[in-house]
Amino acid sequence: MDQPRQIIHLDLDAFYCAVEEQLDPSLCGLPFAVGRRPDQRGVVSSCSYAARARGVRSAMPMARALQLCPQLKIISPHFAAYHEASRKVMAHLHALTSLVEQLSIDEAFLDVSELPESAESIGRRLQAKIQAETSLPCSLGIATNKLVAKIATDVGKTAKVAQKSGSPPKALTVVPPGQEAQFLAPLPVNMLWGVGRKTAEKLSQMNVHTIGELATFPDSELAKRFGKIGWDLAKRAKGIDNRPIVTEHEVKSISQEVTFAQDVSDGNKLRQTLRRQSERVTQQLHKQGLTARTVKIKIRWPDFTTLTHQITLQSPAADQEVFARTAMQLFEDAWSVGKPVRLLGMGVSNLEQQPRQLGLWDADVSKERHLQEAITELQQRFGDEVIGRGFPEDEE
């Protein structure tokens, strides 16, 4: 008989804030939020547990956060520090096992089934090691599959935050094999993956409010009401999840966008924004050894109406000039002179690995690649403003 899997879900507690406290220890214990100020249309990217105790939440408009907590301190994000801290934490995970699935900068799954110790022992040692060597608090959920492990983390964090009121939870929650459905049964149905607001409303109309109530519904009835997702909901409600750890994720698109602090109607500024975004997208392509066939732009007007336009190139490219020229063409087709823009972005998709052999124009292609690599290296070392490509002045 096969042994049940041992899956650990790790989530760093208020990660951005924990890093900011390392950068500025005077923040410890204070209500603060990471993000942009209200006059810059800022939202809360992350907030300290002291701020959460006062009702502040991630993704909340910063203006609303200040209403709830007038003494809230607003901290501008330091993304380079976050990425470096994340890299150190993930290194600890990879030192344990090669079966690591990183979900985001502060969250990951590990499959420790092949290790001799119990998952709980491994989890407690890992939690203590990360705290000791990086000073970053984390919470863990342990179960036989990814679904239940993730929910276990959420349940543990919620309970610990309620108890500690203002401190990181540092929770560790274990769901023993065979008790998955029992663990999930009393939880609200919206904690289940695949249950968003609309699905939760529909389930409520069916008098289904907990995961346990959902689990008692006949599978065929759920499929009849929800289609294919109904079969998935039936399995998840019973704690069944056979998905493996995915150690690599295919990159499907690369993009850059900005929400302006104030609406922008200056065509030159908008075009320059697109050019800078084209440079950054090209940097990412070169870094990952990719080319792209499709170029797209995204524009949001002040009334929040959003449009996207795209063009598929005749051949794959990794050329900043090609991307900038194509994005500019899309922009000119969509924008009217003087019309204010709230958000502007560009990106590429239909990605492919760069060919290893150069084609007919070897010298030109090679020169362009080396030029772009040199620009990218200088910008990464000294900042985006140190160097860039020249463009002719725009006219309205």
C-alpha positions in Angstrom: 0.0 0.0 0.0 1.3 3.4 -1.0 2.3 5.7 1.8 0.4 9.0 1.9 2.3 12.0 0.6 3.8 14.6 3.0 3.2 18.1 1.6 4.3 21.3 3.4 2.9 24.7 2.4 5.0 27.6 3.6 3.8 31.2 3.8 6.1 34.1 5.1 4.1 36.2 7.5 3.5 39.8 6.3 6.6 39.3 4.2 7.2 42.9 2.9 6.6 44.3 6.4 9.0 41.8 8.0 11.7 42.9 5.6 11.0 46.5 6.2 11.4 46.0 9.9 14.8 44.5 9.2 15.7 47.7 7.2 14.3 50.0 9.9 13.9 48.3 13.4 12.1 51.3 14.7 9.0 50.0 12.7 8.7 46.9 14.9 5.4 46.9 16.7 4.0 49.9 14.9 1.0 50.0 12.6 2.5 50.6 9.1 1.7 49.7 5.5 3.9 49.2 2.4 2.6 50.9 -0.7 2.1 54.3 -2.3 0.4 57.3 -0.7 -3.3 58.1 -1.2 -2.4 61.1 -3.5 -0.7 58.6 -5.7 -3.7 56.4 -5.8 -1.9 54.0 -3.5 -3.2 50.7 -2.2 -1.9 48.6 0.6 0.6 46.0 -0.7 1.2 44.6 2.8 0.6 45.8 6.3 2.0 45.0 9.7 0.0 42.9 12.2 -0.4 46.0 14.4 -2.1 47.7 11.4 -4.2 44.6 10.8 -5.4 44.7 14.4 -6.9 48.1 13.5 -8.7 46.8 10.4 -6.2 47.6 7.7 -5.9 44.9 5.0 -3.9 44.2 1.9 -5.3 45.6 -1.4 -7.2 48.2 0.6 -7.1 51.8 -0.8 -4.5 53.6 1.2 -7.0 56.4 1.9 -9.3 54.0 3.5 -6.5 52.5 5.6 -5.7 55.9 6.9 -9.3 56.5 7.9 -9.2 53.2 9.9 -5.8 53.9 11.4 -4.9 57.7 11.3 -1.4 56.9 12.8 -0.6 54.5 10.0 2.9 55.0 8.7 3.3 54.5 4.9 6.5 52.9 3.7 7.6 52.9 0.0 8.4 49.4 -1.1 12.0 48.1 -1.5 11.6 45.4 -4.0 15.3 44.5 -4.4 15.4 43.8 -0.6 12.3 41.6 -0.9 13.7 39.5 -3.7 17.0 39.0 -1.9 15.2 37.9 1.3 13.0 35.6 -0.7 16.0 34.1 -2.4 17.5 33.2 0.9 14.4 31.6 2.2 13.8 29.5 -0.9 17.4 28.3 -0.7 16.6 26.7 2.6 13.7 24.9 1.0 15.8 23.6 -1.9 18.4 22.4 0.5 15.7 20.0 1.9 14.3 18.7 -1.3 14.3 19.3 -5.1 10.5 19.1 -5.0 9.8 22.7 -4.4 7.0 24.6 -6.1 7.3 28.4 -5.5 4.0 30.1 -5.9 5.1 33.6 -5.3 7.8 35.7 -3.7 6.7 34.6 -0.2 4.9 31.3 -0.7 5.8 27.7 -1.7 4.9 24.0 -1.5 7.4 21.2 -0.6 7.0 17.5 -1.1 9.0 15.8 1.7 7.5 12.3 1.3 10.8 10.7 0.6 12.6 12.1 3.6 12.9 9.8 6.7 11.5 12.3 9.3 7.9 13.2 9.7 6.6 16.3 7.9 5.8 17.9 11.2 9.4 17.5 12.5 10.8 18.8 9.2 8.4 21.7 9.3 9.2 22.7 12.8 12.9 22.6 12.1 12.5 24.5 8.9 10.4 27.2 10.6 13.0 27.6 13.3 15.9 27.7 10.9 14.3 30.4 8.7 13.6 32.5 11.7 17.1 32.1 13.1 19.0 32.7 9.9 16.9 35.3 8.1 14.8 36.7 11.0 11.7 36.2 8.9 8.6 34.6 10.6 6.6 32.1 8.6 3.6 29.8 8.9 3.2 26.3 7.7 0.4 23.9 6.8 1.1 20.2 6.6 -1.2 17.6 4.9 -1.3 14.8 2.3 -2.0 17.2 -0.6 -1.6 20.8 -1.7 -5.2 21.8 -1.3 -5.5 20.9 2.4 -1.9 22.0 3.2 -2.7 25.5 1.9 -6.0 25.8 3.8 -4.3 24.5 6.9 -1.8 27.4 6.7 -4.7 29.9 6.3 -6.6 28.4 9.3 -3.5 28.3 11.5 -2.6 31.9 10.7 -6.2 33.2 11.3 -6.3 31.5 14.7 -2.9 32.7 15.8 -3.5 36.3 14.7 -6.7 36.3 16.7 -4.8 35.1 19.8 -1.7 37.3 19.5 -3.4 40.5 18.3 -0.5 42.5 16.6 2.2 39.8 16.3 3.2 37.5 13.5 1.3 34.2 13.7 4.2 31.8 13.2 1.6 29.0 13.0 2.2 25.4 12.2 -1.0 23.3 11.5 -1.0 19.6 10.8 -3.8 17.7 9.2 -3.2 13.9 9.8 -3.7 11.5 6.9 -7.3 10.4 6.6 -8.7 13.5 8.4 -8.8 15.8 5.4 -12.6 15.9 5.0 -13.1 16.2 8.8 -10.7 19.2 8.9 -12.4 21.0 6.0 -16.0 20.3 7.0 -16.7 23.2 9.5 -14.9 25.8 7.3 -16.7 28.4 5.2 -17.2 27.2 1.7 -15.3 30.3 0.3 -12.1 28.9 1.7 -12.1 26.2 -1.0 -10.2 26.8 -4.2 -12.5 27.5 -7.0 -15.2 29.2 -4.9 -15.3 32.8 -5.7 -17.9 35.4 -4.9 -20.4 34.3 -7.6 -20.0 30.6 -6.8 -20.4 31.3 -3.1 -23.6 33.2 -3.7 -25.0 30.4 -5.8 -24.0 27.8 -3.1 -25.7 30.0 -0.5 -28.9 29.9 -2.5 -28.6 26.1 -2.3 -28.2 26.5 1.5 -24.6 25.4 1.3 -22.4 27.5 3.6 -19.7 25.1 4.8 -17.3 22.8 3.0 -18.9 19.9 4.9 -22.3 20.8 3.5 -20.9 21.0 0.0 -19.3 17.5 0.5 -22.7 16.0 1.2 -24.1 17.2 -2.1 -24.3 14.5 -4.9 -21.4 14.9 -7.3 -23.7 14.6 -10.3 -25.9 17.4 -9.0 -23.0 19.7 -8.5 -21.8 18.9 -12.1 -25.3 19.7 -13.4 -25.4 23.1 -11.7 -21.8 24.1 -12.2 -20.5 22.1 -15.2 -16.9 20.8 -15.1 -16.1 22.9 -12.0 -18.8 21.0 -10.2 -16.9 17.7 -10.4 -13.8 19.6 -9.1 -15.7 21.1 -6.2 -17.1 17.7 -5.2 -13.5 16.3 -5.0 -12.1 19.3 -3.2 -14.9 19.4 -0.6 -13.9 15.8 0.4 -10.2 16.9 0.7 -9.1 15.1 -2.5 -6.3 16.7 -4.5 -3.8 14.6 -6.5 -1.9 17.4 -8.2 1.9 17.0 -8.1 4.5 19.5 -7.1 5.3 21.6 -10.2 9.0 22.5 -10.0 9.0 24.7 -13.1 6.4 27.0 -14.5 6.4 28.0 -18.2 6.4 31.7 -18.7 3.5 32.6 -21.0 3.9 36.4 -21.1 6.1 39.3 -19.9 4.6 42.7 -19.3 5.1 46.1 -17.7 2.5 48.6 -16.7 2.1 51.7 -14.6 -0.8 53.5 -13.0 0.0 57.2 -13.1 -0.3 59.3 -9.9 -2.3 61.8 -12.0 -3.9 61.2 -15.3 -1.5 61.9 -18.2 -2.5 63.5 -21.4 1.0 64.5 -22.6 1.7 62.3 -25.7 5.5 62.6 -25.3 5.3 61.3 -21.7 3.0 58.4 -22.7 5.3 57.4 -25.6 8.4 57.6 -23.4 6.7 55.4 -20.9 6.0 52.8 -23.6 9.7 52.9 -24.7 10.9 52.4 -21.1 8.5 49.5 -20.7 9.8 48.0 -24.0 13.3 48.2 -22.6 12.4 46.4 -19.4 10.4 43.7 -21.2 13.3 43.1 -23.6 15.7 42.8 -20.6 13.5 40.1 -19.1 13.4 38.2 -22.5 17.2 38.3 -22.8 17.5 37.2 -19.2 15.4 34.1 -19.8 16.7 33.4 -23.3 13.3 34.0 -24.9 11.8 35.6 -28.0 8.2 36.8 -28.5 5.8 36.8 -31.4 3.0 39.0 -30.0 3.2 42.6 -28.8 0.3 44.1 -26.9 -0.6 47.3 -25.1 -3.0 48.1 -22.3 -4.7 51.4 -21.7 -7.1 52.4 -18.9 -9.0 55.7 -19.2 -10.0 57.8 -16.1 -13.5 56.2 -16.1 -11.7 52.8 -15.6 -12.6 51.6 -19.1 -9.7 49.4 -20.2 -8.7 48.3 -23.6 -6.0 45.9 -24.9 -4.7 45.8 -28.5 -2.1 43.4 -29.9 -0.2 42.5 -33.0 1.5 39.2 -33.9 4.8 39.7 -35.6 5.9 37.9 -38.8 8.7 36.2 -36.9 9.8 35.9 -33.2 11.9 38.8 -31.9 13.8 39.9 -28.8 14.5 43.4 -30.1 13.6 46.4 -28.0 13.3 48.7 -31.1 10.9 46.2 -32.7 8.8 46.1 -29.6 8.8 49.9 -29.0 7.9 50.6 -32.6 5.0 48.0 -32.6 3.7 49.2 -29.2 3.8 52.8 -30.5 1.8 51.8 -33.5 -0.9 50.2 -31.3 -0.9 53.2 -29.0 -1.3 55.7 -31.9 -4.3 53.7 -33.2 -6.0 53.7 -29.8 -5.2 57.2 -28.4 -6.6 60.6 -29.3 -4.4 63.7 -28.8 -5.0 65.2 -25.4 -7.0 62.3 -24.1 -6.0 61.5 -20.4 -4.7 58.1 -19.5 -4.9 56.5 -16.1 -2.8 53.3 -16.7 -0.5 52.4 -19.5 1.3 49.1 -20.1 2.9 46.9 -22.8 3.9 43.3 -23.0 4.8 40.3 -25.1 3.5 36.8 -25.4 3.7 33.7 -27.7 7.2 33.2 -26.1 9.8 30.8 -27.5 13.3 29.8 -26.6 15.9 31.8 -28.5 17.5 29.8 -31.3 21.1 28.8 -30.6 22.2 29.3 -34.2 22.3 32.7 -35.8 20.6 33.2 -39.2 21.6 35.0 -42.4 22.4 38.3 -40.7 24.7 36.9 -38.2 26.8 40.0 -37.6 23.8 42.4 -37.2 22.0 40.0 -34.9 25.0 39.3 -32.8 25.8 43.0 -32.5 22.3 43.8 -31.5 22.2 41.0 -28.9 25.5 42.1 -27.3 24.4 45.7 -27.3 21.2 44.8 -25.5 23.0 42.6 -23.0 25.5 45.5 -22.2 22.6 48.0 -21.7 20.8 45.5 -19.5 23.9 44.9 -17.3 24.6 48.6 -16.9 20.9 49.3 -16.0 20.8 46.4 -13.5 24.0 47.6 -11.8 23.5 51.4 -11.8 19.7 51.9 -12.4 17.5 52.4 -15.4 18.5 56.1 -15.9 22.2 55.4 -16.5 21.8 54.5 -20.1 19.2 54.0 -22.7 18.5 54.0 -26.4 18.1 57.3 -28.3 14.8 58.1 -30.1 13.8 61.1 -32.2 11.7 63.8 -30.6 7.9 63.2 -30.9 5.5 65.7 -32.3 1.8 65.9 -31.6 
